[in-house]
Amino acid sequence: MTDAAVKYFTVEEANATLPYVRRVVEDIIQDYEQWRDRVHRYEVITTSAGNAGDESEEQLRLRREADEIARRISAFINELASVGCVFKGFQGGLVDFYSRRDGRDVFLCWKLGEDEVAHWHEIDTGYAGRQPLTPEPVSEEAG
């Protein structure tokens, strides 16, 4: 990815997006649970019906509902991408923000339920490599 294609965030900029990001991620997680429910119910009916061939009306309805929910989820993920965020996971509602640290690309990391962006990780380590943000050094001239 080139710098022109990536929006880089400071911690303050990432935190400023959180009211919007939080609402979108909540919608994604809610829709994801509904999608999982429809897929599960479809699979149960399909397994019970055996290999009868054509889908029943209920199977068709569940598949249409699952497809519609999947489209909404995709639209929400695209909304986050248009802001510059990277949606990383349905479990926990993980979102990353590109940032720079010591001259290299990193991700600022946030998950649903956290009040602010307070962690970061290397691009290639993911959530497992998450580290707390340390306060920026304060200039001795400040005060």
Order of alpha helices (4+ residues) and beta strands (2+ residues): alpha-alpha-beta-beta-beta-beta-beta
